[in-house]
Amino acid sequence: MKFRVKSVSWFSTVLLAATLNAHANVDGELSPRETSIPDTTDSVPHVQLNVKTDADLIAEFRNKVAKIPDVSL
């Protein structure tokens, strides 16, 4: 998958906010990790090796990202 972003720092901020929002409870606190820290590759960007992904969640996220101005997938 290729995508271009005009402002990486802007995109990173949006991605971080979306991630934190998805994992925060009502008080804005992050919930404790329910699983162990995943194994990852040493490359950049790293890949989580032992994490099962939710295809529906990834599709929803991809659709939301595609709607962000100046982002093309």
N, C-alpha and C positions, 0 to 999 in steps of 0.2 A: 504494500500500500504506500503510495506517495502522497504527500500533502505539503503545501507551502503555507507558511505563516509570515506575515509582514513584520510582526513584532513578537519575538520569542518570549520576551519577558512578560508581555501582556498575556500571551497564551498560557504561559506557565502559571501566572497568577490565577487565571480563570480555572485552569485544571486543578490547582491546589485547592481553591475555594470549593469547587464542586466535590472534590474528594473528601475534604474535611466536613462539608455539609452532609454528605452521605453517611459519614461515620460518627457524627456528633449526636448526642442525646438532646433532650429538650432544653437542658441548661447550657448547651454549647460545649459540654465536656466530651472529650473523646472517650469512647467506650474501651474497656481493656481488650487487648488482643485475645481472641478465643483460641487461636492456634499458634504453633511455634513459628518463629521467623523463617520465611521460605529460603531455600537454597537459591543462589543466583549465579549467573555467569560473571566473569571478570571484565567483560567488554562494556563499552558505553554505546548505546544505552544497554543496561543490563536486562537480562531476561530471568524471570522467576521460573525455576525449573520444576518445582513440585507443587504447583498451584493449579487447581482445576478452575477453568473460567466458565462463566455463565454466558452462553451465546446470546441470549435475549438481552442481557444487561449490556454486553458489548455492542450489540446492534443499536440499542437505544442511545448509548453514549455516542456512537459514531454519527447517528442522525442528528443529535443535538450539536455536536461539534461542526457538522457540515452547515448548520444554520448560522454560525458565528460569522459576522462580516469579515472579509479579507482572508478567510480560510477556505482552502479547496482540498478536497480529498481525492 
